[in-house]
Structure formats: structure tokens, C-alpha cells
Amino acid sequence: MARLLGFFLLVLVLLSLLRSVPVVGSWLGGFLGFWLVAIGLSLALTRLSVALTRRHRLAGELRALGQVDSPHNRGKIGALLLVNGNARAALPHLEAAACGEPESAEWRYRQGVALLAVGRGAQARAALEAAARIDAEHAYGGVQLALADARLRGADPAGALEALDVFDRNHGASPESRYRRGQALRRLGRRAEARTCFRQVSQLASRAARFQRARNRPWVWRSLLARLV
């Protein structure tokens, strides 16, 4: 009961503040305004709760892994940090894991992805090429997609096409691979072929499984923008 009363009190305070804002306040009159603010606040608090829970869980996992200092555990720490959007903090751990377990494609791949995220393209390319030599199909072919990205950033569109050929041969075209192929072809001056690839992105995304739609959406938007340029 106390939490519910506190929530409604917070809604009233927030509503009072918003009503004093020009333009916005005119939309928040009466009972409807109260419920709009209540719904918005509820959604915001839910997201905050999820974020705090995730952060707490991550901190616990990092503490547990940090109790044993080994290359494998350093790699797991780096992978966790990378997945949670902290590529810069992940890099020292992934570099230690790659040095300690040089036969592991996983740590080289993760290191390359982290290096791409912080803009160190040349080093990313070296790490990803090392990962691809160990296992050309690592991360279900994701190593080839990341390698194509690194080569494109390094002004090597022909090299990017080689990586994409490997991916497409083993997995078939995907929205991401077709978009990156379009990028590479355009940089090679093959603009008609590039436009065809960009058109195919939406077609491939529409045929993908429902659980893949969110992952494919950025490639659809990028391809639409690329077709306008």
C-alpha cells in the first residue's frame, strides 16, 4: 500500500511539473493527463528496474569470474562486458585471453569485435583474420561478417567480398551480408550490382523467422538509406 501511495504521489508531483511546461502542459489536463503521466512513469520505472537488475546480475557474474585469474575467465569477463555494451573495458580481458589461449577462435573473434567497436580497425582486422584461420565458421559465420566490416573500414572492398563469399557459400545470404556486399560493390564502382544487393536486404528480412526481425531491422533501414545516396 505504501508503494502504491508513493507512486501516485510521484505521479502528482510529475504532473504538476509537466503542466507548467509550455505546449506540453496543455495536453495534460484533467483525468486523462493524470493517466498518461501514470502510464509513462510506470513504463520508465519498469525499464529502470530491469536495467538495475541486469547491472546487479552482471556485477555478480563478474565478481565470480574474477575470483580465479585465468585466461579463460578473463575471456568470459571480456565477453560479458562486450555483450553489455562496454567494449573499451572488455578489451584488456579479451587481449589477455587471446594471448593465454591462442588456439581459441572465440577470444580472437571477440577481441576483433571489441576493437571494431572502439574504432581500431586495423587491429580488429588482424584479430578477426586470426580467428577465421582457426575456425572460418566461428559464431555461425559471424567471424566472416565482422571481417568483411573490418576490411571495408580498411578500404579493402575486394577483401570484404572474399569474406562475404565464404559466409554466403556456407549459410546463404542474410540481410547483413547482402548490405555489406552492396557497400563493397559500390566502393568498387559496381553501382548497379550494389543497388541490387541493397534491394535484396528487405526481401531477405521479410522471409526471415520472426525472432530475427529485430536483429534484421537496422540492416533494412541502412539499405534503404544507401539506395537514396
N, C-alpha and C positions, 0 to 999 in steps of 0.2 A: 504493500500500500504506500509506504514511504517513497519507494522508487517511482511509482505512478504519479504521486503528487509532485515530486520533484521534476518529473518530465513535463507535466502540464505547466508548472511554474516557469520552467525554462522556455517553453513554447510562448507563454505570455510575454516574457521579457524580450525574446527574439522578435515576436510580432510587433511589439511596441517600437523596437529599434527600426525594423524594416518599414513600418508605416511612416516614419519620419524621413525616409529616403525619397527624393523626388521621382516621379513616374512609377517606381516600384510600389510605393505605398498606396497608390490609387487602385492597384489590383488586389489589395489585401484587406478590403473592407468586409465587415460582417463575419458571419459564421463560416462562410466559405474560405475566407482568408485564414481564419484560425486553423482549419483542417489542412489547408495547403501547407502552412508552416509546420504543422504537426507531422504531416507525411514526409516533408523534406527533411526535418530534423531526425525523424525515425530512420530514414534511409542513411543519413550521414552518420548517425551513431552506430548503425549496424556495420557499415563499412569500416568505421574506426575500430570497432570491436574485433572484426575479422583481421584487420591489419595488425592489431596489438597481439592477438592470439598467434598469428603467424610469426611475428617477430619473437615472441616468447618461445615458441617451439623451435625456431631456428637457433636462438641463443642456447637452448638446452642441447640441441644436436651438436653445435659447435664445441660446447664445453666437453661433451662426452668424447668427441673425436680428438680433442686436444689433450686428453689425458695420456695418450700414447703417441709419442712423436715418431712417426714412421712415414716414409714416402707415400704409402697407400693412404694413410689417414690424412696426410697433407693434401693429397689429391681429392679426397672426399670433401674436405673443408673447402677447397677451392671450387669444386663443382657446386656445392651448396650456395656459396656466395655468388657465383656466376648466375645460377638459376634465379636467384633472388635479386638480380639487377646490380650487383656490386662487383663489376669486372675488375676494377682497379685493385680492390682488396683481395680478389681471388688470385691475381697473377703471381705473387710470391709463392703461394702454396702450390699452384699448378706447375710453376717452374721447378720447385723442389721435387715434386712428384715425378715430373718428366726426367729429371736428372737421376733420381733414385731408382726409377723403373723405366729405363729407356726402351724396353720392349713393349710397353703399353701404348697402344694407339689411342686409348681414351684420354690419357693425360696430355698427349701432344695435340689431340683434337680440341680438347677444352682450352688448352693454352692458346691455340690459334684463334679460337672464337673470342676469347677474352682480349687478345691483342687487337683483333679487328674492332672490338667494341671501344677500345681506348685510342684508336686511330694509328696504331703501329703496324701498318700494312705489310711492309717488307718482312718484319719478324713473324707476322702472322702467316705469311705465305710459306716461310721456311718450316714453321711448326706443322702446318697443315700438309705440306708435301711429305714431311717425315711420317705423319700419321697415315697418309694414303699409301706410302711404301710398306708400312707394317700391315695395314688392312684397308684395301681400296673400297671396301663396303662398310666401313665403320659407321655407326649411327644410322644404319639403314640407308647408306649412301649420302648422309648429311655431310660427311667429310668432303665429298666432291662438290657439293653446293657451296660450302664455305670456301673451298679452294678456288672455285670459279669467282666468287666475290673478291677474294684477296688478289687474284690475278687481274681482275677488272680494275681494281683500285691501283694496281701497279702498272697500268697502261699495257696490259698484255691480253688483249681480247682473243687472240688466237689460242693462247694457253687456256683461257677460260672456256672456250669452245671444246677443247680436249677433255677437260674435267666434266663438262656437261654431257658430252658424248658418252662417257663412262656411266654417268648417272642414268641417262635416258635408256641406254642399252640394257642396263640391269633392272631398272624399275619402271620404265616408261616415263613419258613426260609428265611433269607436275606443273601447277601454276607458277611456283618459284623458278623451276628450271627453265620454263618457257620464257618467263620475264627476263631472266639473266641472259638467256640466249639472244633475246631481242636486243638487249643492251650491247652485247658483244658484236652482233652483226651490224648494228648501227655504227659502232666505232670503227668497224672495218669498211664502212662505206656501202654496205649492202642494205640499203634503207627499205627496199620493197620487202625483202625477206624479214627484216626486223619488224615491220608493221604487221606482217602475217603472224609472227610469234606473239606480238602484243595482243592481237585479236584472239588468239587461241587461249590466252590466260583465262578469260571469262568463261569460255566454253569448257575448259578443263575443271574450273572451280564449280560450275553448275552441275557437273557429273560426279563430283566427289561426294563421299559419305557425309552425313550431316555433322558428325563430330569434327570434321575437318574444316567446316565453313569458317569458323572464327580465325583459324590459322591462315586460311587462303585469302581472307578479305583484304589484307594490306597489299597483296600482290595484284589483286583485281584493280584496286584504286591506283596503284603505281602504273599499271599497264595503261589504264585509261588516260592518265596524265601524260604518259610517254607518247601516246598516239596524238596528243594535241600539240606536242612540241615539234 
